[in-house]
Amino acid sequence: MTGIPETTALVRRLLPAPPEVVYDEWLDPAALADWMCPRPARCRGIESDPRVGGRLRIDIEEEGVEFYVTGEYLALDRPGLLSFTWACSTWPDPSHGSVVTVLLEPREGGQTLMTIRHTLLPAGLAGQHARGWEAIAGQLATELVALPGAPSS
């Protein structure tokens, strides 16, 4: 028993950049397009209005199938926290709203411990989303290493 509800996906990853840099990556549509969709999926378009109440839409293509995610920003507290709703057009009920919360904690050497908690997922989808967020966290780590001024490993 893990203590995590079966409608929650939880991912933690140590990232090679300070929280301010990681936070900004989450709110920059051009940056999001590089790492947000777990490969082989690709972001085909991102609309983002990063303010509380602002909307988010991610258009995605995976192996010839097009779908989208929509949401609304719930909390933006730079550099440590952001939260937004998340609904996917492929879910059994595409209007079902889940919540993604990203916590960014500073660590030694200019690193960040990122925790992604995706709650209120439709039944049976937590494992798939945990794997997706794990892949996304890895892709973000790769992007952060490539940024100018990134700490060398």
DAQUIBEL-V777481 format. One record per residue. PHI is phi in radians with two decimals (NA if undefined). BURIAL is I if it has 24 or more other C-alpha atoms within 12 Angstrom, else O. Layout:
phi=PHI burial=BURIAL
phi=PHI burial=BURIAL
This chain:
phi=NA burial=O
phi=-1.57 burial=O
phi=1.49 burial=O
phi=-1.64 burial=O
phi=-1.01 burial=O
phi=-1.23 burial=O
phi=-1.84 burial=I
phi=-2.17 burial=I
phi=-1.89 burial=I
phi=-2.28 burial=I
phi=-2.34 burial=I
phi=-2.17 burial=I
phi=-2.64 burial=I
phi=-1.47 burial=I
phi=-1.96 burial=I
phi=-1.52 burial=I
phi=-2.78 burial=I
phi=-1.25 burial=I
phi=-0.94 burial=I
phi=-1.06 burial=I
phi=-1.20 burial=I
phi=-1.10 burial=I
phi=-0.99 burial=I
phi=-1.09 burial=I
phi=-1.06 burial=I
phi=-1.18 burial=I
phi=-1.89 burial=I
phi=-1.70 burial=O
phi=-0.97 burial=I
phi=-1.14 burial=O
phi=-1.17 burial=I
phi=-0.96 burial=I
phi=-1.06 burial=I
phi=-1.35 burial=I
phi=-2.33 burial=I
phi=-1.22 burial=I
phi=-1.63 burial=I
phi=-1.18 burial=I
phi=-1.03 burial=I
phi=-1.50 burial=O
phi=-1.12 burial=I
phi=-2.31 burial=I
phi=-1.30 burial=I
phi=-1.82 burial=I
phi=-3.09 burial=I
phi=-2.37 burial=I
phi=-2.03 burial=I
phi=-2.49 burial=I
phi=-2.15 burial=O
phi=-1.29 burial=I
phi=-2.58 burial=O
phi=-1.02 burial=O
phi=1.61 burial=O
phi=-1.29 burial=O
phi=-1.68 burial=I
phi=-2.35 burial=I
phi=-2.47 burial=I
phi=-2.16 burial=I
phi=-1.60 burial=I
phi=-2.24 burial=I
phi=-2.24 burial=O
phi=-2.41 burial=O
phi=0.88 burial=O
phi=1.51 burial=O
phi=-1.77 burial=O
phi=-1.83 burial=O
phi=-2.66 burial=I
phi=-2.59 burial=I
phi=-2.10 burial=I
phi=-2.19 burial=I
phi=-2.90 burial=I
phi=-2.41 burial=I
phi=-1.23 burial=I
phi=-1.78 burial=I
phi=-2.61 burial=O
phi=-2.40 burial=I
phi=-2.31 burial=O
phi=-1.15 burial=I
phi=-1.83 burial=I
phi=-1.85 burial=I
phi=-2.69 burial=I
phi=-2.54 burial=I
phi=-2.58 burial=I
phi=-2.68 burial=I
phi=-1.35 burial=I
phi=-2.60 burial=I
phi=-2.35 burial=I
phi=-2.04 burial=I
phi=-1.15 burial=O
phi=-1.63 burial=O
phi=-1.19 burial=O
phi=-0.92 burial=O
phi=-2.10 burial=O
phi=-1.10 burial=O
phi=-1.60 burial=O
phi=-1.09 burial=O
phi=-1.72 burial=I
phi=-1.93 burial=I
phi=-2.29 burial=I
phi=-1.85 burial=I
phi=-2.14 burial=I
phi=-2.01 burial=I
phi=-1.90 burial=I
phi=-2.11 burial=I
phi=-2.02 burial=I
phi=-1.14 burial=I
phi=-2.30 burial=O
phi=-0.97 burial=O
phi=1.25 burial=O
phi=1.25 burial=O
phi=-1.72 burial=I
phi=-2.36 burial=I
phi=-1.58 burial=I
phi=-1.75 burial=I
phi=-2.04 burial=I
phi=-1.88 burial=I
phi=-2.08 burial=I
phi=-1.92 burial=I
phi=-1.88 burial=I
phi=1.08 burial=I
phi=-1.21 burial=I
phi=-1.04 burial=I
phi=-0.93 burial=O
phi=1.49 burial=O
phi=-1.89 burial=I
phi=-1.10 burial=I
phi=-1.09 burial=O
phi=-1.05 burial=O
phi=-1.25 burial=I
phi=-1.08 burial=I
phi=-1.11 burial=O
phi=-1.10 burial=I
phi=-1.15 burial=I
phi=-1.09 burial=I
phi=-1.11 burial=I
phi=-1.09 burial=I
phi=-1.06 burial=I
phi=-1.15 burial=I
phi=-1.15 burial=I
phi=-1.11 burial=I
phi=-1.00 burial=I
phi=-1.10 burial=O
phi=-1.09 burial=I
phi=-1.13 burial=I
phi=-1.09 burial=O
phi=-1.43 burial=O
phi=-1.19 burial=O
phi=-1.05 burial=O
phi=1.45 burial=O
phi=-1.16 burial=O
phi=-1.08 burial=O
phi=-1.52 burial=O
phi=-1.61 burial=O
